[in-house]
Amino acid sequence: MRRLLHIVCVVALIGGVFGAGVLVGSQTPIASAQGGTPSNLEQTFAPFWEAWNLIKRTFVRADQLDDVKMMEGALRGLVQSLGDDRSAYLDPVAFEQQTSRLQSEYEGIGASVRKDEVTGGVQIVRTFDGSPARSVLREGDIIITVDGQDITSLSLTEAVGKIRGPSGSSVRLGILRRGERDIFEVVVRRARIKQQIITVALFEGNIGYIGLSQFTDTSAQDVSNALAQLDANNLNGLILDMRNDPGGPLSSALNVASLFLPDGTIIIERGRRSRTEIRYDSNAAQLAAQGYTLAPDVPLVIILNQASASASELVAGALQDRGRAKVVGTVSFGKGSIQTWNTLSNGGGLIVTVAHFFKPSGGVIDGVGIIPDVFVPWTEEQQEARPNYDPQLSEAIWLLRGRF
């Protein structure tokens, strides 16, 4: 059956997480496409079929012609002509792998990534505790090849699809590492990854801490449980750490924001016609009725960095814009576009950008990011010099002790 998924997509940016979520709003059937070329486009598409037939009749290596590969190559070219690196065509295997990323468990190597603008490769943002990637890859490593194939010309979505695979299988990665002159290869054995989504701590001064590594289908419940564990409404302050969080399901992002906002707008969506707006409001009342723990009044500081994207920016932008939280850290990634994921008749997927989302006040996120109230850099050099000191976390604690 063909389906359309309404998505705020992380994949084509930082959220090429080998198993991380995309932001899914709804899933509804779409009408089946009619066979053949529409009559009003027959003349436009005539050169395509002329080229197809010419290749089929005359290409010298006739035994190597593969109709499916030719068709998929044409689809990729069609999408690339849009000039939008967040739209993509995925073959059936890659599409199934990517849609499975909505779960808190998945099969892969256990890392989050983003596209490296200089090399075109896939840069490791972080590796997950206990994952296969943790033992062989470092943050900042750039994947150039996968099983001997150069991936620098692929979209991030396509590249991630090649890196992921069934538990127990192996993948050979060509790595460019800081300080190394040449690309070297590592073999990673894929596994079933259960992500540690939530980290909970209580600091001196009765200041709570919740680390949210990414959004999944259970993140709102996970944050609610953490709030209950911390007795959040009796805290002197709370830190919500979304550094390196690439995003996740839209419903989870809206619910997490609603845990801290009792009412009012969380985001605005603007589609193909810029005058058309959809406002997503807090559903705190519904969550409370379902037994979720809410924390509408606890003093709140959010920590972001340049690898915080999409859903994490949505939540931070809403809470900052509404005056509910202060933001500490560095400017976030700047991912504020919405994609639909369409299941095609061959089982493949067509991802198309259809809208952008904005802060409650209408402020832009896409290409801009969330600007912190208190800018606190934390460079690789700082981390190497003082590996046990976190200046961004220290600033957040200091702010809460002084109540801003």
Secondary structure, DSSP 8 states (H G I E B T S, - for coil): --EEEEEE--TTTTTEETT---EEEEEEE-----SS--GGGHHHHHHHHHHHHHHHHH-S-GGG--HHHHHHHHHHHHHHTTT-TT-EEE-HHHHHHHHGGGSSEEEE--EEEEE-TTTSSEEEEEE-TT-HHHHH--TT-EEEEETTEE-TTS-HHHHHHHH---TT-EEEEEEE-TT-SS-EEEEEE-EEEE---EEEEEETTTEEEEEE----TTHHHHHHHHHHHHTGGG-SEEEEE-TT-----HHHHHHHHHTT--SSEEEEEE-SSTT-EEEEE--HHHHHHTT----SSS-EEEEE-TT--THHHHHHHHHHHTTS-EEEES------EEEEEEE-TTS-EEEEEEEEEE-TT--B-TTT----SEE----HHHHHHSTT--HHHHHHHHHHHTT-
